[in-house]
């Protein structure tokens, strides 16, 4: 009765997908996007279906098509940045986050992700200045991921006591995972707190299957200890 009812059409597409009829789900979403090209949620749902089907090569074009229709849509642009990051297209991810930050200058999530990418993949004296600017607001939170980023920025600057304080706080507030222990372990190591460094690096390297940026350095430093 109401063929223009976008929400019902999205629900129908999700129902098709839940019943393992992804072809019908994709067809419904494509038709919806054609009729209502500014419907950003349809792009996000279709991208998820493409990912599930292994059609990763279609996702970038889909997000860009959506942003052409609604260039101010931060959710679509954030999804594009995250997609680039997953595909290891780090420069594209950074460029996309920079555009996002101009439109959302107070977003701590964007600042955190951008600073982390800069330090992990484009680490040099000039870029660390940019990461430091981004991390100023992160240090004033109680978010473990934000504190970890802020602490790692201090580490990169050689401010090891400040780094230890922030990185220990990140773990104390619930930060979990090898990267947290690696960062704190290195900060302890540079602070000549060798026993604490060894303890943290053991935790970082506990699961051989887990990979992270800096794993080789973590292993090398542990071996020295």
Secondary structure as UniProt FT lines:
FT   TURN            3..4
FT   HELIX           6..18
FT   TURN            19..20
FT   HELIX           22..35
FT   TURN            37..38
FT   HELIX           40..53
FT   HELIX           56..58
FT   HELIX           59..69
FT   TURN            71..72
FT   HELIX           74..86
FT   TURN            87..88
FT   HELIX           90..103
FT   TURN            105..106
FT   HELIX           108..121
FT   HELIX           125..135
FT   TURN            136..137
FT   HELIX           138..140
FT   HELIX           144..156
FT   TURN            157..158
FT   HELIX           160..172
FT   TURN            173..174
FT   HELIX           178..190
FT   TURN            191..192
FT   HELIX           194..204
FT   TURN            208..209
FT   TURN            213..214
FT   HELIX           215..224
//
